[in-house]
Amino acid sequence: MAGTPMAPSLATRLTAPRPAALLVLVGAAATVGGALIFQHGFGYVPCKLCLTERQPYYLALPLLAAALLLPRRLAGGLLVLVAVIFLVGAALGTYHAGAEWGFWPGPSDCGGGAGPAPAGVDDFLKSLQATRPVDCTAAAWRFLGISLAGYNALIALALAALAGTGALRALRRG
C-alpha cells in the first residue's frame, strides 16, 4: 500500500537504544551466570585468563542498567562505552582461545582460581599436595570444537555489535 508507513522490523525495534541495552544486559548477565554455573555447579576451576575475561561483563552490567534509565542521548554514550568494553572482552577471549590452540603462548604466570575452601589446616596441607594450577593453554571443555574462551569471544563480539548498533541509533536521533 502506497503512502502507509511500514511497521518497523523486529531487528529495527530490538536495536533501538533501550531494547538493545536490555538485550545486552540480559546476554551479559546470562554469560557471567553461565560461567559461574560451570565454576560452582560443575566444578570447573577458572584460570587467570578466565577470571580476567569476566571483568568486562562486571564493568558493563551497571552501565547497561544505567543506560536503561537515562535519556536517549546519554544512554547512547553509555552504549558506545559498553561496545568498546565488549570489544576488549572479545579480544581477551580471542587471545585465550588462541593460546589454547597453540597459536601463541599464553601467560607464563597462569595459575587459576581457588577451589573449595579446606576445612582445617590438615586439609589445607593435603590440598596443596594434590592441587595443580589451572593451565590457561589447556581448554577445560569444548563444544563443537570451540572452548569456553572461544564462545566468550563470540558472545562478547555479538554483544559489542548490538550495543554499538543501539548507540548509533541513539546518537543519530539525538
C-alpha positions in Angstrom: 0.0 0.0 0.0 1.5 3.3 -1.1 1.6 6.0 1.4 1.3 3.8 4.5 4.3 3.7 6.7 5.8 0.2 7.1 5.9 -1.2 10.5 9.4 -1.3 11.9 11.0 -4.7 11.6 11.8 -6.8 14.6 15.5 -6.1 14.1 14.8 -2.3 14.0 12.8 -2.5 17.2 15.4 -4.6 19.0 18.3 -2.3 18.1 16.6 0.8 19.4 18.7 2.1 22.4 16.6 0.8 25.3 15.8 -2.7 23.9 19.4 -3.0 22.8 20.6 -2.1 26.3 18.2 -4.6 27.8 19.2 -7.4 25.4 22.9 -6.7 26.0 22.2 -6.6 29.8 20.4 -10.0 29.7 23.1 -11.5 27.4 25.9 -10.3 29.6 24.2 -11.5 32.8 23.5 -14.9 31.2 27.1 -15.2 30.1 28.5 -14.5 33.5 25.8 -16.6 35.1 26.8 -19.5 32.8 30.5 -19.1 33.8 29.6 -19.2 37.4 27.5 -22.3 36.9 30.4 -24.0 35.2 32.6 -23.0 38.1 30.4 -23.6 41.1 27.9 -26.1 39.7 30.2 -28.3 37.6 33.5 -27.8 39.4 35.5 -26.2 36.5 38.1 -24.1 38.2 38.8 -21.0 36.1 42.3 -20.0 35.1 43.7 -16.5 35.4 42.6 -15.6 31.9 39.1 -16.9 32.5 38.7 -14.6 35.5 40.1 -11.7 33.5 37.6 -12.4 30.7 34.8 -11.8 33.2 35.8 -8.3 34.1 34.3 -6.6 31.0 30.9 -8.2 32.0 31.2 -7.0 35.5 32.0 -3.5 34.3 29.3 -3.4 31.6 26.4 -4.7 33.8 25.9 -1.5 35.9 26.5 0.7 32.8 23.8 -1.1 30.9 21.4 -0.8 33.9 22.1 2.9 33.9 21.5 3.1 30.1 18.0 1.8 30.6 17.2 4.7 32.9 19.0 7.6 31.3 17.7 9.8 28.5 18.3 8.5 24.9 21.5 10.6 24.2 23.2 9.6 27.5 22.1 6.0 27.0 23.7 6.2 23.6 27.0 7.4 25.1 27.0 4.5 27.6 26.2 2.0 24.8 29.3 3.3 23.0 31.4 2.7 26.1 29.8 -0.8 26.5 30.5 -1.7 22.9 34.2 -0.8 23.4 34.3 -2.8 26.7 32.9 -5.9 24.9 35.4 -5.4 22.0 38.1 -5.6 24.6 36.3 -8.7 26.1 36.3 -10.3 22.6 40.0 -9.6 22.2 40.7 -11.3 25.6 38.6 -14.3 24.6 40.4 -14.5 21.3 43.8 -14.3 22.9 42.8 -17.1 25.4 41.3 -19.3 22.7 44.4 -18.8 20.5 46.7 -19.8 23.5 44.6 -22.9 24.0 45.0 -23.8 20.3 48.7 -23.1 20.5 48.7 -20.2 18.0 50.7 -18.1 20.5 52.0 -18.6 24.1 49.7 -17.9 27.0 50.7 -16.0 30.1 53.6 -17.6 31.9 52.1 -16.9 35.3 48.7 -18.5 34.7 47.6 -20.1 38.0 43.9 -20.3 38.4 41.1 -19.6 40.7 40.6 -21.1 44.2 38.7 -24.3 44.6 36.6 -25.1 47.7 38.0 -23.9 51.0 39.6 -26.6 53.1 38.0 -27.3 56.5 41.2 -27.2 58.5 45.0 -26.9 58.4 45.5 -30.6 57.7 43.0 -30.5 54.8 44.8 -27.4 53.5 48.2 -29.1 53.6 46.7 -32.2 51.8 45.1 -29.9 49.2 48.4 -28.3 48.5 49.9 -31.6 47.6 47.1 -32.5 45.2 46.4 -29.1 43.7 47.7 -28.3 40.3 47.3 -24.7 38.9 44.9 -24.5 36.1 46.7 -24.0 32.8 45.5 -21.2 30.6 46.6 -23.1 27.5 44.5 -26.2 28.0 40.8 -25.9 27.3 38.8 -27.5 30.1 35.7 -28.0 27.9 34.9 -27.8 24.3 31.6 -28.0 22.4 31.6 -28.3 18.6 35.4 -27.7 18.8 35.1 -24.4 20.5 36.3 -23.8 24.0 34.6 -21.6 26.7 37.1 -18.9 25.8 36.1 -19.1 22.1 32.5 -18.9 23.0 33.2 -15.9 25.2 34.9 -14.2 22.3 31.9 -14.8 20.0 29.4 -13.7 22.7 31.4 -10.6 23.5 31.6 -9.7 19.8 27.9 -10.1 19.4 27.2 -8.0 22.5 29.6 -5.3 21.2 27.8 -5.3 17.8 24.3 -5.0 19.5 25.5 -2.3 21.9 27.2 -0.4 19.0 24.1 -0.5 16.9 21.9 0.7 19.7 24.4 3.5 20.3 24.4 4.6 16.7 20.6 4.7 16.7 20.5 6.7 19.9 23.1 9.2 18.8 21.7 9.7 15.3 18.3 10.9 16.6 19.7 13.0 19.4 
